[in-house]
Amino acid sequence: MALLFRRTLAAAGLVAAGAAAPLAAQTTSPSPITVGGVVYAQWAAQMDSLSPANNFDITRAYINVIGRFNGGIMTRITADVYHDADATAGGSLLYRLKYAYAAWTPTGSPFTFRFGLTQTPWVDYEETLWDYRMEGTTPFDRAGYMSSSDFGLAVDGNFNHDAFNFQAMASNGENYNHTPGDQNKDFAARASFRLLATDDGSRAGGLRITGYVQSGTPTGGGQRQRYIGLVSYRSKMLTLAAEYGATKDSATTSANSLKKGSVLSAFGVLHFGASPLAIIGRLDLVDPNTCSNFVANTDCPLSANYDKRTIIIGGLSYQLSPNVRLLADIDATSYQTPASGAAPKSMSLAQFQTQFTF
């Protein structure tokens, strides 16, 4: 009897172990959904005498929920926590959607299709190349000519390990932080070709030429056009880039409706070998209205002669860990001498900034 009892217990144990094995395998399987975030925190001191300030702040925080599923399906929702410029909110931190889209990459295909509130072709690429969104937005985003996200349908292409890649998008054109607008739409495309490979095999790595075009109609009518050319070099040690863009905006409901602008920018990042230290530098020359009212032109307002601005950024960064980056920099903006002999305007910020991911 005792022998029979022991054998029964052993058999039960084997059955339990067999049942527990697939259960354990299930509990250790990675979840198709991940949650993470990015936070930009800073101390900034405004050094000019016109409006001095000295503050600690959270300039942006993103919460990302990403799903990866069978069949090449990927989903993403990103909440954007930001400072509201509207005084009615008391300057408090608010949140809104930055991204909310589904993407599909067919098996073995070089194409990825995205639909929803998704990345725009130019800003998404240039943020990857510049790699210092923590300091501030990219030149065309900062100048107000485009945004990093919009509602629409997009397709990405990647050929020969990113030797050639592109992004194209049909969108509302009013960006993620505005109402969708009317029936008018924008069409934009970016293409990048690698002329020479380096030890950086990413989509922005190597010696590259990149072009961008955008054409559309803003809400209410008119035209919105963007043309950009970029030459860049990126390796693990060095990033150098120079770009020029021309813009054209008009509205059917306002006088002096035609406005042609330009942005010229150059930036670089130098890493000290395997050291976590790096030097960054950037120069933006922005002319919102390239016309001159000294030449007879009914579309050219008086302010066109005094609206140019120069932005100079320089700093030192330190990669404290894979999840934490530190940056000390100066961000200085000077404006073209205004009319009537008034003193030139300028704004200089001394900043200590952190980027941490989780």
Summary of the structure (lengths in Angstrom):
residues: 358
radius of gyration: 25.7
end to end distance: 59.8
largest distance: 113.6
contacts: 1057
relative contact order: 0.11
helix: 14%
strand: 53%
